[in-house]
Amino acid sequence: MKIVFTPDWFLNGDVLIEFFSFIVLVCFFLLCVRNYKLNKNRNGLYLGAGFLLIAIAELATMFTKIILYYDITLTQNIGQAIVTYQVVHSIDVFYYIGFFFHKLFTLVGFYFIYRLPMKKDASRISSDVIIAVCFFLVSAIFSSAFYYLFHITALILLLLIIGNYMKVYKKNKAENTKILLAAFGMLALSQAIFILSKLNVLYVAGQALQLVSYLMLLVLIIKIQRAPKRQRKSL
């Protein structure tokens, strides 16, 4: 079974996009922590936690792809013998574990962000979270056989997030919220394209759109950092 649908000419770009995404997401998390220290708004902190989970997911898939794409061979001399470990060809389970954690942390991160604007009683939230995590586990496990299951689940979560932040934007009309909405919109479009990623060109297009979404987050980070301290409260 082919685990990813990356064309050979795009291997380096694929890993670089994952690395860039990880850096931007970690920076966004740190920005949210800093913002929380300024105004003690827990929503901003939880938003950062959601992006941190997605950053961990990007890190997991980046390391998995490095080993998958580049035929890493470890050799060790023992007397006259050479023990060779063909990591890529002999430990298939490593790939499935790596991609499983990528999918699980991504979905949980999106769910974290989706839940932020919602206010319900604690018992209802606890039961909803348990149900959601169980569903994400099933989605992450079975998407190894049905790759599109993960992307459909991620797309649904992103559409729900966009719906929530549309309501937020209508209330505050903040430029930062508008940029964040645009970034989520690009992410949602990338997941829609990934559903058809068996076509190599569409996989590359999906990755390109995902890169654009994280570039938007980078722009948002720079914009907030350049603003006077008194204006940094709005994410």
Phi and psi restraints in degrees (value plus and minus 20) as a CYANA .aco file:
   2 LYS   PHI    -105.4   -65.4
   2 LYS   PSI     102.2   142.2
   3 ILE   PHI    -100.5   -60.5
   3 ILE   PSI     -58.1   -18.1
   4 VAL   PHI    -147.4  -107.4
   4 VAL   PSI     142.5   182.5
   5 PHE   PHI    -137.1   -97.1
   5 PHE   PSI      16.8    56.8
   6 THR   PHI    -101.4   -61.4
   6 THR   PSI     105.0   145.0
   7 PRO   PHI     -87.1   -47.1
   7 PRO   PSI     131.1   171.1
   8 ASP   PHI     -76.1   -36.1
   8 ASP   PSI     -58.4   -18.4
   9 TRP   PHI     -90.1   -50.1
   9 TRP   PSI     -31.7     8.3
  10 PHE   PHI    -126.7   -86.7
  10 PHE   PSI     -13.0    27.0
  11 LEU   PHI     -78.9   -38.9
  11 LEU   PSI     -70.2   -30.2
  12 ASN   PHI     -83.4   -43.4
  12 ASN   PSI     -63.5   -23.5
  13 GLY   PHI     -82.6   -42.6
  13 GLY   PSI     -57.0   -17.0
  14 ASP   PHI     -80.9   -40.9
  14 ASP   PSI     -68.2   -28.2
  15 VAL   PHI     -87.0   -47.0
  15 VAL   PSI     -58.9   -18.9
  16 LEU   PHI     -84.4   -44.4
  16 LEU   PSI     -57.9   -17.9
  17 ILE   PHI     -84.6   -44.6
  17 ILE   PSI     -61.7   -21.7
  18 GLU   PHI     -81.8   -41.8
  18 GLU   PSI     -62.3   -22.3
  19 PHE   PHI     -84.8   -44.8
  19 PHE   PSI     -66.0   -26.0
  20 PHE   PHI     -81.3   -41.3
  20 PHE   PSI     -63.0   -23.0
  21 SER   PHI     -80.2   -40.2
  21 SER   PSI     -63.1   -23.1
  22 PHE   PHI     -80.8   -40.8
  22 PHE   PSI     -66.4   -26.4
  23 ILE   PHI     -81.2   -41.2
  23 ILE   PSI     -66.8   -26.8
  24 VAL   PHI     -83.2   -43.2
  24 VAL   PSI     -63.1   -23.1
  25 LEU   PHI     -85.6   -45.6
  25 LEU   PSI     -59.2   -19.2
  26 VAL   PHI     -84.9   -44.9
  26 VAL   PSI     -62.2   -22.2
  27 CYS   PHI     -81.4   -41.4
  27 CYS   PSI     -59.6   -19.6
  28 PHE   PHI     -85.9   -45.9
  28 PHE   PSI     -59.5   -19.5
  29 PHE   PHI     -81.0   -41.0
  29 PHE   PSI     -65.9   -25.9
  30 LEU   PHI     -83.2   -43.2
  30 LEU   PSI     -56.7   -16.7
  31 LEU   PHI     -83.9   -43.9
  31 LEU   PSI     -60.9   -20.9
  32 CYS   PHI     -85.2   -45.2
  32 CYS   PSI     -57.9   -17.9
  33 VAL   PHI     -83.8   -43.8
  33 VAL   PSI     -64.0   -24.0
  34 ARG   PHI     -83.7   -43.7
  34 ARG   PSI     -61.5   -21.5
  35 ASN   PHI     -82.8   -42.8
  35 ASN   PSI     -58.8   -18.8
  36 TYR   PHI     -83.5   -43.5
  36 TYR   PSI     -58.2   -18.2
  37 LYS   PHI     -85.3   -45.3
  37 LYS   PSI     -47.6    -7.6
  38 LEU   PHI     -99.0   -59.0
  38 LEU   PSI     -63.6   -23.6
  39 ASN   PHI    -143.2  -103.2
  39 ASN   PSI     -20.6    19.4
  40 LYS   PHI      37.5    77.5
  40 LYS   PSI       9.8    49.8
  41 ASN   PHI    -107.9   -67.9
  41 ASN   PSI      89.7   129.7
  42 ARG   PHI     -87.5   -47.5
  42 ARG   PSI     -46.8    -6.8
  43 ASN   PHI     -78.9   -38.9
  43 ASN   PSI     -61.5   -21.5
  44 GLY   PHI     -84.3   -44.3
  44 GLY   PSI     -58.0   -18.0
  45 LEU   PHI     -86.8   -46.8
  45 LEU   PSI     -62.0   -22.0
  46 TYR   PHI     -87.1   -47.1
  46 TYR   PSI     -55.2   -15.2
  47 LEU   PHI     -80.3   -40.3
  47 LEU   PSI     -64.1   -24.1
  48 GLY   PHI     -83.1   -43.1
  48 GLY   PSI     -58.7   -18.7
  49 ALA   PHI     -83.2   -43.2
  49 ALA   PSI     -59.2   -19.2
  50 GLY   PHI     -81.6   -41.6
  50 GLY   PSI     -63.9   -23.9
  51 PHE   PHI     -89.4   -49.4
  51 PHE   PSI     -50.2   -10.2
  52 LEU   PHI     -85.3   -45.3
  52 LEU   PSI     -61.0   -21.0
  53 LEU   PHI     -81.6   -41.6
  53 LEU   PSI     -59.8   -19.8
  54 ILE   PHI     -87.9   -47.9
  54 ILE   PSI     -54.8   -14.8
  55 ALA   PHI     -82.9   -42.9
  55 ALA   PSI     -62.3   -22.3
  56 ILE   PHI     -82.1   -42.1
  56 ILE   PSI     -58.6   -18.6
  57 ALA   PHI     -82.8   -42.8
  57 ALA   PSI     -62.3   -22.3
  58 GLU   PHI     -84.7   -44.7
  58 GLU   PSI     -57.5   -17.5
  59 LEU   PHI     -84.7   -44.7
  59 LEU   PSI     -61.3   -21.3
  60 ALA   PHI     -82.4   -42.4
  60 ALA   PSI     -65.9   -25.9
  61 THR   PHI     -92.0   -52.0
  61 THR   PSI     -49.8    -9.8
  62 MET   PHI     -84.4   -44.4
  62 MET   PSI     -68.6   -28.6
  63 PHE   PHI     -85.0   -45.0
  63 PHE   PSI     -57.8   -17.8
  64 THR   PHI     -83.9   -43.9
  64 THR   PSI     -63.0   -23.0
  65 LYS   PHI     -88.9   -48.9
  65 LYS   PSI     -54.6   -14.6
  66 ILE   PHI     -79.4   -39.4
  66 ILE   PSI     -64.4   -24.4
  67 ILE   PHI     -92.8   -52.8
  67 ILE   PSI     -55.0   -15.0
  68 LEU   PHI     -91.1   -51.1
  68 LEU   PSI     -63.6   -23.6
  69 TYR   PHI     -98.4   -58.4
  69 TYR   PSI     -57.1   -17.1
  70 TYR   PHI    -129.5   -89.5
  70 TYR   PSI      95.6   135.6
  71 ASP   PHI     -85.4   -45.4
  71 ASP   PSI      60.9   100.9
  72 ILE   PHI     -93.2   -53.2
  72 ILE   PSI     107.1   147.1
  73 THR   PHI    -144.8  -104.8
  73 THR   PSI     106.5   146.5
  74 LEU   PHI    -123.7   -83.7
  74 LEU   PSI     106.6   146.6
  75 THR   PHI    -142.8  -102.8
  75 THR   PSI     127.1   167.1
  76 GLN   PHI    -164.7  -124.7
  76 GLN   PSI     107.1   147.1
  77 ASN   PHI    -103.4   -63.4
  77 ASN   PSI     105.3   145.3
  78 ILE   PHI    -149.0  -109.0
  78 ILE   PSI      79.4   119.4
  79 GLY   PHI      42.7    82.7
  79 GLY   PSI    -144.3  -104.3
  80 GLN   PHI    -109.3   -69.3
  80 GLN   PSI     -29.1    10.9
  81 ALA   PHI    -115.4   -75.4
  81 ALA   PSI     131.9   171.9
  82 ILE   PHI    -139.5   -99.5
  82 ILE   PSI      95.2   135.2
  83 VAL   PHI    -110.5   -70.5
  83 VAL   PSI      99.5   139.5
  84 THR   PHI    -136.2   -96.2
  84 THR   PSI     108.6   148.6
  85 TYR   PHI    -129.2   -89.2
  85 TYR   PSI      87.6   127.6
  86 GLN   PHI    -104.1   -64.1
  86 GLN   PSI      70.3   110.3
  87 VAL   PHI     -79.2   -39.2
  87 VAL   PSI     -64.1   -24.1
  88 VAL   PHI     -86.6   -46.6
  88 VAL   PSI     -58.1   -18.1
  89 HIS   PHI    -111.7   -71.7
  89 HIS   PSI     -35.6     4.4
  90 SER   PHI    -129.5   -89.5
  90 SER   PSI     -37.7     2.3
  91 ILE   PHI    -142.5  -102.5
  91 ILE   PSI      47.1    87.1
  92 ASP   PHI     -79.4   -39.4
  92 ASP   PSI     -51.4   -11.4
  93 VAL   PHI     -81.9   -41.9
  93 VAL   PSI     -48.3    -8.3
  94 PHE   PHI     -80.3   -40.3
  94 PHE   PSI     -61.8   -21.8
  95 TYR   PHI     -83.1   -43.1
  95 TYR   PSI     -66.3   -26.3
  96 TYR   PHI     -85.0   -45.0
  96 TYR   PSI     -56.6   -16.6
  97 ILE   PHI     -86.5   -46.5
  97 ILE   PSI     -64.8   -24.8
  98 GLY   PHI     -80.8   -40.8
  98 GLY   PSI     -68.2   -28.2
  99 PHE   PHI     -91.1   -51.1
  99 PHE   PSI     -50.0   -10.0
 100 PHE   PHI     -82.2   -42.2
 100 PHE   PSI     -67.4   -27.4
 101 PHE   PHI     -87.3   -47.3
 101 PHE   PSI     -52.9   -12.9
 102 HIS   PHI     -80.3   -40.3
 102 HIS   PSI     -68.2   -28.2
 103 LYS   PHI     -87.6   -47.6
 103 LYS   PSI     -64.0   -24.0
 104 LEU   PHI     -83.9   -43.9
 104 LEU   PSI     -69.5   -29.5
 105 PHE   PHI     -85.9   -45.9
 105 PHE   PSI     -54.6   -14.6
 106 THR   PHI     -83.9   -43.9
 106 THR   PSI     -67.5   -27.5
 107 LEU   PHI     -86.3   -46.3
 107 LEU   PSI     -62.1   -22.1
 108 VAL   PHI     -85.5   -45.5
 108 VAL   PSI     -58.8   -18.8
 109 GLY   PHI     -81.9   -41.9
 109 GLY   PSI     -66.2   -26.2
 110 PHE   PHI     -82.8   -42.8
 110 PHE   PSI     -59.4   -19.4
 111 TYR   PHI     -85.2   -45.2
 111 TYR   PSI     -59.2   -19.2
 112 PHE   PHI     -76.5   -36.5
 112 PHE   PSI     -66.7   -26.7
 113 ILE   PHI     -87.9   -47.9
 113 ILE   PSI     -59.4   -19.4
 114 TYR   PHI     -81.7   -41.7
 114 TYR   PSI     -58.8   -18.8
 115 ARG   PHI     -94.3   -54.3
 115 ARG   PSI     -34.5     5.5
 116 LEU   PHI     -75.5   -35.5
 116 LEU   PSI     -73.8   -33.8
 117 PRO   PHI     -94.8   -54.8
 117 PRO   PSI     -25.2    14.8
 118 MET   PHI    -109.9   -69.9
 118 MET   PSI     113.8   153.8
 119 LYS   PHI    -139.1   -99.1
 119 LYS   PSI      92.3   132.3
 120 LYS   PHI    -159.4  -119.4
 120 LYS   PSI     152.0   192.0
 121 ASP   PHI     -88.3   -48.3
 121 ASP   PSI     133.4   173.4
 122 ALA   PHI     -80.1   -40.1
 122 ALA   PSI     -59.8   -19.8
 123 SER   PHI     -84.9   -44.9
 123 SER   PSI     -58.9   -18.9
 124 ARG   PHI     -86.9   -46.9
 124 ARG   PSI     -61.5   -21.5
 125 ILE   PHI     -81.6   -41.6
 125 ILE   PSI     -63.6   -23.6
 126 SER   PHI     -81.0   -41.0
 126 SER   PSI     -65.4   -25.4
 127 SER   PHI     -87.1   -47.1
 127 SER   PSI     -59.3   -19.3
 128 ASP   PHI     -82.4   -42.4
 128 ASP   PSI     -61.6   -21.6
 129 VAL   PHI     -84.9   -44.9
 129 VAL   PSI     -63.0   -23.0
 130 ILE   PHI     -81.6   -41.6
 130 ILE   PSI     -64.6   -24.6
 131 ILE   PHI     -83.4   -43.4
 131 ILE   PSI     -63.6   -23.6
 132 ALA   PHI     -83.9   -43.9
 132 ALA   PSI     -65.5   -25.5
 133 VAL   PHI     -82.8   -42.8
 133 VAL   PSI     -60.8   -20.8
 134 CYS   PHI     -80.6   -40.6
 134 CYS   PSI     -63.3   -23.3
 135 PHE   PHI     -83.2   -43.2
 135 PHE   PSI     -60.9   -20.9
 136 PHE   PHI     -86.2   -46.2
 136 PHE   PSI     -57.3   -17.3
 137 LEU   PHI     -81.2   -41.2
 137 LEU   PSI     -65.6   -25.6
 138 VAL   PHI     -82.9   -42.9
 138 VAL   PSI     -63.9   -23.9
 139 SER   PHI     -82.6   -42.6
 139 SER   PSI     -63.9   -23.9
 140 ALA   PHI     -86.4   -46.4
 140 ALA   PSI     -58.3   -18.3
 141 ILE   PHI     -90.1   -50.1
 141 ILE   PSI     -69.1   -29.1
 142 PHE   PHI    -101.3   -61.3
 142 PHE   PSI     -31.6     8.4
 143 SER   PHI     -92.7   -52.7
 143 SER   PSI     -30.0    10.0
 144 SER   PHI     -85.1   -45.1
 144 SER   PSI     -55.9   -15.9
 145 ALA   PHI    -110.7   -70.7
 145 ALA   PSI     -55.3   -15.3
 146 PHE   PHI    -141.2  -101.2
 146 PHE   PSI      65.3   105.3
 147 TYR   PHI     -77.9   -37.9
 147 TYR   PSI     -51.7   -11.7
 148 TYR   PHI     -91.6   -51.6
 148 TYR   PSI     -36.8     3.2
 149 LEU   PHI     -81.2   -41.2
 149 LEU   PSI     -62.5   -22.5
 150 PHE   PHI     -83.0   -43.0
 150 PHE   PSI     -66.1   -26.1
 151 HIS   PHI     -87.8   -47.8
 151 HIS   PSI     -55.8   -15.8
 152 ILE   PHI     -85.6   -45.6
 152 ILE   PSI     -63.3   -23.3
 153 THR   PHI     -82.8   -42.8
 153 THR   PSI     -64.6   -24.6
 154 ALA   PHI     -82.9   -42.9
 154 ALA   PSI     -60.3   -20.3
 155 LEU   PHI     -82.6   -42.6
 155 LEU   PSI     -64.1   -24.1
 156 ILE   PHI     -81.4   -41.4
 156 ILE   PSI     -64.7   -24.7
 157 LEU   PHI     -82.1   -42.1
 157 LEU   PSI     -61.8   -21.8
 158 LEU   PHI     -86.4   -46.4
 158 LEU   PSI     -57.7   -17.7
 159 LEU   PHI     -84.6   -44.6
 159 LEU   PSI     -57.8   -17.8
 160 LEU   PHI     -86.9   -46.9
 160 LEU   PSI     -60.0   -20.0
 161 ILE   PHI     -82.6   -42.6
 161 ILE   PSI     -65.5   -25.5
 162 ILE   PHI     -80.2   -40.2
 162 ILE   PSI     -61.4   -21.4
 163 GLY   PHI     -80.1   -40.1
 163 GLY   PSI     -62.4   -22.4
 164 ASN   PHI     -84.9   -44.9
 164 ASN   PSI     -65.9   -25.9
 165 TYR   PHI     -95.6   -55.6
 165 TYR   PSI     -39.9     0.1
 166 MET   PHI     -83.8   -43.8
 166 MET   PSI     -60.5   -20.5
 167 LYS   PHI     -85.9   -45.9
 167 LYS   PSI     -60.4   -20.4
 168 VAL   PHI     -83.1   -43.1
 168 VAL   PSI     -63.5   -23.5
 169 TYR   PHI     -85.2   -45.2
 169 TYR   PSI     -56.8   -16.8
 170 LYS   PHI     -83.3   -43.3
 170 LYS   PSI     -47.9    -7.9
 171 LYS   PHI    -103.7   -63.7
 171 LYS   PSI     -65.1   -25.1
 172 ASN   PHI    -121.9   -81.9
 172 ASN   PSI     -38.9     1.1
 173 LYS   PHI      31.7    71.7
 173 LYS   PSI       9.4    49.4
 174 ALA   PHI     -97.9   -57.9
 174 ALA   PSI     119.7   159.7
 175 GLU   PHI     -84.4   -44.4
 175 GLU   PSI     -56.7   -16.7
 176 ASN   PHI     -83.4   -43.4
 176 ASN   PSI     -60.8   -20.8
 177 THR   PHI     -85.1   -45.1
 177 THR   PSI     -56.3   -16.3
 178 LYS   PHI     -83.7   -43.7
 178 LYS   PSI     -62.5   -22.5
 179 ILE   PHI     -85.7   -45.7
 179 ILE   PSI     -61.9   -21.9
 180 LEU   PHI     -82.0   -42.0
 180 LEU   PSI     -60.4   -20.4
 181 LEU   PHI     -81.7   -41.7
 181 LEU   PSI     -63.0   -23.0
 182 ALA   PHI     -83.5   -43.5
 182 ALA   PSI     -59.5   -19.5
 183 ALA   PHI     -84.1   -44.1
 183 ALA   PSI     -64.1   -24.1
 184 PHE   PHI     -84.3   -44.3
 184 PHE   PSI     -56.9   -16.9
 185 GLY   PHI     -82.2   -42.2
 185 GLY   PSI     -63.0   -23.0
 186 MET   PHI     -84.7   -44.7
 186 MET   PSI     -59.6   -19.6
 187 LEU   PHI     -82.4   -42.4
 187 LEU   PSI     -62.1   -22.1
 188 ALA   PHI     -83.3   -43.3
 188 ALA   PSI     -63.1   -23.1
 189 LEU   PHI     -83.4   -43.4
 189 LEU   PSI     -58.5   -18.5
 190 SER   PHI     -83.7   -43.7
 190 SER   PSI     -59.7   -19.7
 191 GLN   PHI     -87.0   -47.0
 191 GLN   PSI     -56.3   -16.3
 192 ALA   PHI     -83.0   -43.0
 192 ALA   PSI     -59.3   -19.3
 193 ILE   PHI     -91.7   -51.7
 193 ILE   PSI     -56.8   -16.8
 194 PHE   PHI     -81.2   -41.2
 194 PHE   PSI     -45.2    -5.2
 195 ILE   PHI     -79.0   -39.0
 195 ILE   PSI     -49.1    -9.1
 196 LEU   PHI    -125.4   -85.4
 196 LEU   PSI       5.0    45.0
 197 SER   PHI     -93.2   -53.2
 197 SER   PSI     -19.0    21.0
 198 LYS   PHI     -82.1   -42.1
 198 LYS   PSI     -44.6    -4.6
 199 LEU   PHI    -103.6   -63.6
 199 LEU   PSI      95.8   135.8
 200 ASN   PHI     -73.6   -33.6
 200 ASN   PSI     -59.9   -19.9
 201 VAL   PHI     -82.5   -42.5
 201 VAL   PSI     -58.6   -18.6
 202 LEU   PHI     -90.9   -50.9
 202 LEU   PSI     -52.2   -12.2
 203 TYR   PHI     -81.6   -41.6
 203 TYR   PSI     -65.7   -25.7
 204 VAL   PHI     -83.2   -43.2
 204 VAL   PSI     -61.1   -21.1
 205 ALA   PHI     -82.1   -42.1
 205 ALA   PSI     -61.1   -21.1
 206 GLY   PHI     -83.5   -43.5
 206 GLY   PSI     -63.6   -23.6
 207 GLN   PHI     -84.2   -44.2
 207 GLN   PSI     -57.9   -17.9
 208 ALA   PHI     -84.0   -44.0
 208 ALA   PSI     -62.8   -22.8
 209 LEU   PHI     -86.3   -46.3
 209 LEU   PSI     -57.0   -17.0
 210 GLN   PHI     -84.0   -44.0
 210 GLN   PSI     -58.8   -18.8
 211 LEU   PHI     -81.9   -41.9
 211 LEU   PSI     -62.8   -22.8
 212 VAL   PHI     -81.0   -41.0
 212 VAL   PSI     -60.6   -20.6
 213 SER   PHI     -83.3   -43.3
 213 SER   PSI     -59.6   -19.6
 214 TYR   PHI     -95.4   -55.4
 214 TYR   PSI     -47.8    -7.8
 215 LEU   PHI     -83.7   -43.7
 215 LEU   PSI     -57.1   -17.1
 216 MET   PHI     -83.5   -43.5
 216 MET   PSI     -60.9   -20.9
 217 LEU   PHI     -82.8   -42.8
 217 LEU   PSI     -58.8   -18.8
 218 LEU   PHI     -83.4   -43.4
 218 LEU   PSI     -61.8   -21.8
 219 VAL   PHI     -80.3   -40.3
 219 VAL   PSI     -61.7   -21.7
 220 LEU   PHI     -83.4   -43.4
 220 LEU   PSI     -62.5   -22.5
 221 ILE   PHI     -80.2   -40.2
 221 ILE   PSI     -67.7   -27.7
 222 ILE   PHI     -82.8   -42.8
 222 ILE   PSI     -62.1   -22.1
 223 LYS   PHI     -80.9   -40.9
 223 LYS   PSI     -65.1   -25.1
 224 ILE   PHI     -87.6   -47.6
 224 ILE   PSI     -60.5   -20.5
 225 GLN   PHI     -85.9   -45.9
 225 GLN   PSI     -52.1   -12.1
 226 ARG   PHI    -101.6   -61.6
 226 ARG   PSI     -35.4     4.6
 227 ALA   PHI     -93.7   -53.7
 227 ALA   PSI     131.1   171.1
 228 PRO   PHI     -78.4   -38.4
 228 PRO   PSI     131.7   171.7
 229 LYS   PHI     -74.6   -34.6
 229 LYS   PSI     -57.0   -17.0
 230 ARG   PHI     -89.5   -49.5
 230 ARG   PSI     -36.4     3.6
 231 GLN   PHI    -123.6   -83.6
 231 GLN   PSI     -13.7    26.3
 232 ARG   PHI    -108.1   -68.1
 232 ARG   PSI     -13.5    26.5
 233 LYS   PHI     -97.3   -57.3
 233 LYS   PSI     -44.7    -4.7
 234 SER   PHI    -112.9   -72.9
 234 SER   PSI      99.0   139.0
